[in-house]
Amino acid sequence: MPPRIFDISRTMQAGMAVWPGDTPFALHTELEIARGASVNLTSLTLSSHTGTHIDAPRHFLHDDLPVDQLPLAPYIGPATVVTVNREHGPLTPADFPGLDWSRVRRLLVHSPASDLPPEQFPLEFLYPSPELADFLGRHGVVLFGSDAPSMDEVDSKTLPGHKALRRNGIAILEGLLFQNVPDGEYELVALPLKIARGDGSPVRAVLLARQPEA
């Protein structure tokens, strides 16, 4: 039996929430079969951080790696989904009681942000503290993802969460959607587009339900 696939990506659509002041998503019709063209053809207007996306280190560190130079391995492989029911504030190791860290390679945090309507941007949300980032680094975690729009509070200028994750070699995945996804262990696939000098990229993120061990 093939594994069950959970799509944890947000739908790209007009009116979807974007970071305050960022470029709204728009789909423009260029050609239409109904109007005599041989094909339907659209163009897109969007930010590189629209919807479900990765942050390249270049996004928050001027001379660091852009999207096209990132290793792809962190975005493919075993992942653990954990629900944290708090609505906002910094996450610490204490928010994950009983979690067997020896089994966690990619940590995906499901919070109340997944329950918001697609047009609503959360001005308060959960984000990793530097303490958590250092803890994850010591335990060999290679990616941190969540349904929040950022790794720092919305008005942060110094971005300590982003920078602590980078210091520990942990890839960043933001804007996930965990509707009807049970907590547990999965295989994650969330590859960025190959954008030269890119600071971020939308992804189609999916979870494959892992087969039980024989």
N, C-alpha and C positions, 0 to 999 in steps of 0.2 A: 504494500500500500504506500503511495507517495505521501510525503509529509504534508501536514496541513500548513497553509501559508496564511500568515497574518500581515496585511498591509498596514503599516504604521506610519504612512505618509499622509500629510495634509493635502487636500485637493486644491490644485491651483485654479482659482476662479476669481472673477471680478468681485470686488467687495470684501475679499478675504483680509483678515487683519495683517498688517505689516508694522514694523517698528515705527513709532511715531516720527513723522517727517520723512520716512523712507519712500522710495518710488512705489506707487501702487501697482499691483499686477493688472495687466490688460492684454487681451487677445484681439488682434486686429485682422479682419478679413481682407485679404488681398485679391483672391480669385475665388469664384464660386461656379460649380458646375451648373447650378440652377440659373445662372446668368450667362451661360454660354461658354464658360471656360472648360478646358479639358480636365482640370483637376480642382479640388478645393485646396486653398493655400492660405495659411495664416502667419502672421508675425507676432512676436511676443515682446512686451515691455515689462521688465521686472528687475528687482534688486537681486544681487547674488546671494542675499540672505533671506529670500522669500520662502515662507512655509518651512518644510522640513529640509534642513541644510547642514552642511559642515562649515566650521570655521577653520580656515587655514591660519597658521601662525602669523602670516603676513597681515592678517586683519587687525591684530593688536600689537604687533612688534614689527617695526618698519623694515628691518633688514632680514627678516626670517622667511621661511619657505612659503612660496605661493602654492596654489592648488595643484598645478601640473607637476610639481616636484615632490609631492607628498608620497610616501610609501602607501600602498593600498591595503596591506595586510591588516591594519587595525580595523578596517571597515568590513571585514569578512571573517566570521568565525563565531565561536561560542559566546553567548550573551545571556545575562541574567536580568530578568525584569522583576523589580521590587516596587511595591506601592508604598508611598509615604503620604499620609492623609493630611499633614499640615499644608496650609495654603501658601505660606510665604516664609522667607527668612533663610539664613545659611544652614546648609546641611552639614552634619558632623557624623563621625562613625557611630555615635549613639543613636542615630536615626535608623540604624539597620541591625537591631538586636537579633541575635540568633543566626545571622547569615554566615554560612560557611565560606569564608574568604578564600580558602584554598581552591574552591571551584569557580571563582569569579574572575573572568578575563575581560569582560566588557559589561559595565554596569549601566543599566537603563532604568531611570527613575520615572515611575508613573505617579503623577500628582493630580490634584483637582483641576489643573490647567487643561487636561484632556476633556473635561466636561463642558467647557465654555463653547458658545456658538462660534462658528468660524470667523464671523465679522468682529468679534470682541477681542481686543488686545489686553492681556493681563498686565496691569501696572504693578502688581505685586505677585511674586512667584518664588519658588524654591530655587536655590543655586548652591553650588559646592563651595564650602569654605576652604581656605588654604590648608587648614588642618585636615580636612577630608582628602584633598588632593594629595597631600604628602602621605597620608595613610594608604590611599589607593596605590601610589607609586611603590611603597614598601611591599605591597602584596602583589605586585606584578600586573595590575590592571592596565590595559592598553587603550581603552576608550571609555569615556563617560558621556552618556546621552540622557536627555530628558525631554519632557513635553513642554518645558519652559522655553522662552525665546532667547535666553541669554544665560551665561555662566556667572553673571554678576547682577546685583540689583540694578533696576532700570536707570537710575541717575548716577551710577558709578562712573568716575572719570579715570580712575587708576586701574580698574579691572584686575583685582587681585586673584579672583577665581580663575579667569582665563590664564593668567600668567603662571599661577601655581600648577595648573594642569600641564601647561607646556614645559615647565621646569622638570616635571616628573615624566615627560615623554608620553602624555596621555592625549589621545585624539578627542576632538569635541564634535558632538552631534546634537543639534538643537531642533526644537519645534516638532518633536515626535507626537504621535497620536495613539493613545492606548485604549481606545474604546473596544470593549469586549475581548481584551487580551488578558488571560489569567497570568498571575505571577508564576515564574518558573524559569526553566532553562531552555534556550532556543539556539538556533544558528541565525546570526544576523548577516544580511547583505545590504549595504548602504553606500554605494559607490558614487563619488563626486564626478562631475563632468571634468574633462581635461582642459582647463582654462588657463592659458598662458598668463602669468602674472596675476592670477585670480586670488582674491582674498577670501572667497567663499564660494559655495556651489550648492544649488538645490540637489537633492538626492531622491530616489525612489527607494525608501527603506522598507524592507520586509523581514519578517521573522519566520523561520521554518521550525515547526514543532519537532523537537528531537525525538528520535525513535527510542523507546525504552530498551535498556540493556538486556540482553538475553540472559 
